Amino acid sequence: MHILRTSTQFLRTLSSLKYPASNLNFTRQSIRTMASAAAKRLEGKTILITGASSGIGRSTAFEFAKTSPKNLKIILTARRIDTLKDIAASISKEVGDGVKVLPVKLDVSNAAEVREFVKGLPEEFKEIDVLVNNAGMVKGTAKAPEILEEDINVMMSTNVTGLINITQAVLPAMMKRPDGGKGDIINIGSIAGREPYAGGSIYCATKAAVRAFTDSLRRDLIASRVRVIEIDPGAVETEFSVVRFGGDKAKADAVYAGFEPLTPGDIAEHVVYCASRRENVVIADSLVFPNQQAGSAPAIHKK
C-alpha cells in the first residue's frame, strides 16, 4: 500500500539519524496500523467511479484496489468501454481476485441512461457505498463572445448535469440505510471553481457550480450519515489539456512546462484517504496544489 511505500524514505532518514531502534519499530508498527485501518474501513464496500478511463479516475480505481485488496467491488464508468475493460483486467492482475471490477459504458450527461444503469446493476454491485464524481472535461480557450455553443453545452452537460444525474440516481439507496442514510459522495472540483481565469470562463463556471451543489448537498443531508466531500486539485498532468487543445499534444505539454504538476496518483491517494477515515470524520473540503502553485492558472512559478 502507498502509505507503507511512501514511508520507507522517512524510516531510512530516522535510521541515519541513529534514532532509537525501539522507536523505529514503533513507527513501523504505527504505519502498518494506519494502513490496515484504512483497508478494514473499506473492506466489503462498493465504489463507483465516473470518468474512470483515464487520469484521476483511472488512478483512483487502482488506489482503492491496492488499499483494500481482499474484499472490494469497483464499478468503472466512462464512454470508452474497451479502455475500462483493460483497466479492469490490469487491476485483477495486480491485486488478484479479492477485488471485483465491473466496467460499464456510461454517458453521465444522459439522465435516462444513468437511471437505467443504476437500476440494471448486478445484484452484488447494487449497494454503492462510495460515489466518486470524477467525470469532467474542458474544451477550448475561447473568450466571450467567441465561445462555441457546442463547447458550452458539452462542458455544462458533463461537468454539472452529469454529476447531478449520477448523484441523484445513487443517493436514494444510500438514504435507505439505517440512521437516516450512509455513504460517501466525493466530488472532484477544481481550483478553477474558486478562482476563475481568462480563457476558461465556462469551465470555471461549471466547477463553481459543482462547488455550490456540493455545499448545498452537504446541508441537505446533514441529518444523515452520508458524507459529502469535495476535492479541488490544482495543476494535474492528465489528458485534460490534450482534450482542451483538441488533441494538440505540444500545446498540452506547454501548460506543464517549467514546473512539476501533480500526478493523477496524488489526487487518487487523497480520494482514498478521505473515503477511508472513521465514519464520523468528514474531510469536507480540500484544495490540493503542487509545490509551486499558489492559486489559479497565473499563480504558478515556472523556471
C-alpha positions as CSV (number, residue, x, y, z in Angstrom):
1,M,0.0,0.0,0.0
2,H,1.1,3.5,-0.7
3,I,1.2,4.5,3.0
4,L,3.8,1.8,3.5
5,R,5.8,2.5,0.4
6,T,5.9,6.3,0.8
7,S,7.1,5.9,4.4
8,T,10.3,3.9,3.5
9,Q,12.4,7.0,2.9
10,F,11.2,8.5,6.2
11,L,12.2,5.4,8.1
12,R,15.6,5.4,6.4
13,T,16.1,9.0,7.4
14,L,15.3,8.2,11.0
15,S,17.8,5.3,10.8
16,S,20.5,7.6,9.5
17,L,20.0,9.9,12.5
18,K,20.6,6.9,14.8
19,Y,17.0,7.1,16.1
20,P,16.5,4.5,18.8
21,A,15.6,1.1,17.4
22,S,12.6,0.7,19.7
23,N,11.1,4.0,18.4
24,L,11.7,2.9,14.8
25,N,9.9,-0.3,15.4
26,F,7.0,1.7,17.0
27,T,6.9,3.9,13.9
28,R,6.8,1.0,11.5
29,Q,4.0,-0.6,13.6
30,S,2.1,2.7,13.6
31,I,2.3,2.9,9.8
32,R,1.1,-0.7,9.4
33,T,-1.7,0.0,11.8
34,M,-2.9,3.1,9.8
35,A,-2.7,1.1,6.6
36,S,-4.6,-1.8,8.0
37,A,-7.3,0.5,9.5
38,A,-7.9,2.1,6.0
39,A,-8.1,-1.4,4.4
40,K,-10.6,-2.5,7.1
41,R,-12.8,0.5,6.8
42,L,-13.1,0.0,3.0
43,E,-13.5,-3.8,3.2
44,G,-16.7,-5.1,1.6
45,K,-17.6,-1.7,0.1
46,T,-18.7,-1.0,-3.4
47,I,-17.1,2.0,-5.1
48,L,-18.5,3.8,-8.2
49,I,-16.1,6.0,-10.2
50,T,-17.2,8.1,-13.1
51,G,-14.7,9.2,-15.7
52,A,-12.6,6.2,-14.9
53,S,-11.0,5.5,-18.3
54,S,-8.0,7.9,-17.7
55,G,-6.3,10.4,-15.4
56,I,-7.6,10.8,-11.9
57,G,-10.5,8.3,-12.3
58,R,-8.2,5.5,-13.5
59,S,-5.6,6.1,-10.7
60,T,-8.4,6.2,-8.1
61,A,-9.6,2.8,-9.2
62,F,-6.1,1.4,-8.7
63,E,-5.6,3.2,-5.4
64,F,-8.8,1.8,-3.9
65,A,-7.9,-1.7,-5.1
66,K,-4.4,-1.6,-3.7
67,T,-5.5,-0.1,-0.4
68,S,-8.2,-2.8,0.2
69,P,-7.3,-5.8,-2.0
70,K,-9.1,-8.5,-0.1
71,N,-12.8,-7.7,-0.4
72,L,-13.8,-4.7,-2.6
73,K,-16.1,-4.1,-5.5
74,I,-15.4,-1.3,-8.0
75,I,-17.7,0.0,-10.8
76,L,-15.8,1.8,-13.5
77,T,-17.8,4.1,-15.9
78,A,-16.8,6.2,-18.9
79,R,-17.6,6.4,-22.6
80,R,-14.6,4.3,-23.6
81,I,-15.6,0.7,-22.7
82,D,-12.6,-1.0,-24.2
83,T,-10.3,1.1,-22.1
84,L,-12.3,0.3,-19.0
85,K,-12.1,-3.4,-19.7
86,D,-8.3,-3.1,-20.0
87,I,-8.2,-1.3,-16.6
88,A,-10.3,-3.9,-15.0
89,A,-8.0,-6.7,-16.3
90,S,-5.0,-4.7,-15.1
91,I,-6.4,-4.3,-11.6
92,S,-7.2,-8.0,-11.4
93,K,-3.7,-8.9,-12.5
94,E,-2.2,-6.6,-9.9
95,V,-4.2,-7.3,-6.8
96,G,-5.9,-10.7,-7.5
97,D,-9.5,-11.8,-7.3
98,G,-10.2,-10.1,-4.0
99,V,-11.3,-7.0,-5.9
100,K,-14.2,-7.4,-8.3
101,V,-14.3,-4.8,-11.1
102,L,-17.4,-4.0,-13.3
103,P,-16.6,-1.8,-16.3
104,V,-19.7,-0.1,-17.8
105,K,-20.1,2.3,-20.7
106,L,-22.0,5.3,-19.5
107,D,-22.7,8.9,-20.6
108,V,-23.4,10.7,-17.3
109,S,-25.0,13.6,-19.2
110,N,-27.9,11.4,-20.3
111,A,-30.2,11.2,-17.3
112,A,-32.3,8.4,-18.6
113,E,-29.2,6.3,-19.3
114,V,-27.9,7.0,-15.8
115,R,-31.2,5.8,-14.2
116,E,-31.2,2.6,-16.3
117,F,-27.6,2.0,-15.4
118,V,-28.2,2.2,-11.7
119,K,-31.4,0.1,-12.0
120,G,-29.7,-2.6,-14.1
121,L,-26.6,-3.1,-11.9
122,P,-25.9,-6.7,-11.0
123,E,-27.2,-7.6,-7.5
124,E,-23.8,-7.8,-5.9
125,F,-22.9,-4.3,-7.2
126,K,-26.2,-2.5,-6.3
127,E,-25.3,-1.3,-2.8
128,I,-23.0,1.6,-3.7
129,D,-21.1,2.9,-0.7
130,V,-18.8,5.4,-2.3
131,L,-19.5,7.6,-5.3
132,V,-16.6,9.4,-6.9
133,N,-17.9,12.0,-9.3
134,N,-14.8,12.5,-11.4
135,A,-16.2,12.8,-15.0
136,G,-15.4,16.2,-16.4
137,M,-13.8,17.9,-19.3
138,V,-12.7,21.3,-20.7
139,K,-12.9,22.4,-24.3
140,G,-11.0,25.3,-25.9
141,T,-9.7,28.6,-24.5
142,A,-12.0,31.0,-26.3
143,K,-13.3,34.1,-24.6
144,A,-16.8,35.6,-24.8
145,P,-18.4,36.3,-27.2
146,E,-16.4,33.8,-29.3
147,I,-17.1,30.6,-27.2
148,L,-18.6,27.8,-29.3
149,E,-22.1,26.8,-28.3
150,E,-21.2,23.1,-28.7
151,D,-18.3,23.6,-26.2
152,I,-20.6,25.4,-23.7
153,N,-23.1,22.6,-23.9
154,V,-20.7,19.7,-23.6
155,M,-18.9,21.2,-20.6
156,M,-22.2,22.1,-18.8
157,S,-23.8,18.7,-19.6
158,T,-20.8,16.6,-18.5
159,N,-19.3,18.6,-15.6
160,V,-22.6,19.8,-14.0
161,T,-25.6,18.0,-15.2
162,G,-23.8,14.7,-15.4
163,L,-22.5,15.0,-11.8
164,I,-26.1,15.8,-10.6
165,N,-27.6,13.0,-12.6
166,I,-25.4,10.3,-11.1
167,T,-25.7,11.7,-7.6
168,Q,-29.5,11.7,-7.8
169,A,-29.6,8.2,-9.1
170,V,-27.3,6.7,-6.5
171,L,-28.4,8.7,-3.4
172,P,-31.8,7.1,-2.8
173,A,-30.2,3.7,-2.0
174,M,-27.7,5.4,0.4
175,M,-30.6,7.2,2.1
176,K,-32.4,3.9,2.8
177,R,-29.7,2.7,5.1
178,P,-30.1,2.9,8.9
179,D,-29.6,6.2,10.9
180,G,-31.0,8.3,8.1
181,G,-28.6,7.1,5.4
182,K,-25.0,6.3,5.0
183,G,-22.3,6.5,2.2
184,D,-19.8,8.8,0.7
185,I,-20.2,11.3,-2.2
186,I,-16.8,12.6,-3.3
187,N,-16.9,15.3,-6.0
188,I,-13.8,16.2,-7.9
189,G,-13.9,20.0,-8.4
190,S,-11.0,22.3,-9.3
191,I,-9.2,25.4,-8.2
192,A,-10.9,26.9,-11.2
193,G,-14.2,26.8,-9.3
194,R,-12.7,29.1,-6.6
195,E,-10.5,31.3,-8.8
196,P,-11.7,31.8,-12.4
197,Y,-9.2,32.7,-15.1
198,A,-9.3,34.2,-18.6
199,G,-10.0,31.8,-21.4
200,G,-11.7,29.4,-19.1
201,S,-14.9,31.1,-18.2
202,I,-17.3,28.1,-19.0
203,Y,-15.1,25.5,-17.4
204,C,-14.6,27.8,-14.3
205,A,-18.4,28.3,-14.2
206,T,-19.0,24.5,-14.2
207,K,-16.6,23.9,-11.4
208,A,-18.1,26.8,-9.4
209,A,-21.5,25.1,-9.9
210,V,-20.0,21.8,-8.6
211,R,-18.8,23.7,-5.5
212,A,-22.2,25.3,-4.9
213,F,-24.1,21.9,-5.5
214,T,-21.7,20.1,-3.1
215,D,-22.1,22.7,-0.3
216,S,-25.9,22.7,-0.7
217,L,-26.0,18.9,-0.8
218,R,-24.0,18.7,2.4
219,R,-26.6,20.9,4.1
220,D,-29.5,18.9,2.5
221,L,-28.1,15.7,4.0
222,I,-27.0,17.0,7.4
223,A,-29.4,14.8,9.3
224,S,-28.0,11.6,7.6
225,R,-24.6,9.8,7.9
226,V,-23.9,10.5,4.2
227,R,-20.5,12.3,3.9
228,V,-20.3,14.9,1.2
229,I,-16.7,15.7,0.2
230,E,-15.2,18.0,-2.4
231,I,-11.6,17.7,-3.6
232,D,-10.3,20.6,-5.7
233,P,-7.0,19.9,-7.4
234,G,-4.7,22.5,-8.8
235,A,-2.5,21.6,-11.8
236,V,-2.6,17.9,-12.6
237,E,-1.0,16.4,-15.7
238,T,-3.6,14.3,-17.4
239,E,-5.4,14.2,-20.7
240,F,-7.2,17.3,-19.6
241,S,-5.1,19.8,-21.6
242,V,-4.9,17.4,-24.6
243,V,-8.7,17.5,-24.8
244,R,-8.8,21.2,-24.2
245,F,-6.5,21.8,-27.2
246,G,-8.3,19.4,-29.5
247,G,-5.6,16.7,-29.3
248,D,-2.6,19.1,-29.8
249,K,0.0,17.4,-27.5
250,A,2.6,20.1,-27.9
251,K,0.2,22.8,-26.6
252,A,-0.9,20.5,-23.8
253,D,2.7,19.8,-22.8
254,A,3.5,23.5,-22.8
255,V,0.9,24.0,-20.0
256,Y,3.1,21.9,-17.6
257,A,6.5,23.0,-18.8
258,G,8.8,24.7,-16.3
259,F,7.2,23.2,-13.1
260,E,6.3,19.9,-11.6
261,P,2.5,19.4,-11.7
262,L,0.6,16.9,-9.6
263,T,0.1,13.4,-10.9
264,P,-3.3,11.7,-11.1
265,G,-2.0,9.3,-8.4
266,D,-1.5,12.2,-6.0
267,I,-5.2,13.0,-6.1
268,A,-6.2,9.4,-6.1
269,E,-4.3,8.9,-2.8
270,H,-6.3,11.8,-1.3
271,V,-9.6,10.5,-2.6
272,V,-8.9,7.1,-0.9
273,Y,-7.7,8.8,2.3
274,C,-11.0,10.8,2.6
275,A,-13.1,7.7,1.9
276,S,-11.2,5.6,4.5
277,R,-11.5,7.9,7.5
278,R,-13.6,6.9,10.5
279,E,-17.2,7.4,9.7
280,N,-17.6,10.4,11.9
281,V,-14.7,12.2,10.2
282,V,-15.7,14.3,7.1
283,I,-12.9,15.9,5.1
284,A,-15.5,18.2,3.7
285,D,-13.3,20.5,1.5
286,S,-9.7,20.1,0.2
287,L,-7.6,22.2,-2.0
288,V,-4.5,20.3,-3.4
289,F,-1.7,22.1,-5.1
290,P,1.7,21.1,-6.4
291,N,4.6,22.8,-4.5
292,Q,5.0,25.9,-6.8
293,Q,1.3,26.7,-7.3
294,A,-0.4,29.3,-5.1
295,G,-3.7,29.8,-7.0
296,S,-5.4,29.5,-10.4
297,A,-3.5,29.4,-13.7
298,P,-1.3,32.5,-13.5
299,A,-0.2,31.8,-9.9
300,I,2.3,29.1,-10.9
301,H,6.1,29.6,-10.6
302,K,7.8,28.3,-13.7
303,K,11.6,28.0,-14.2
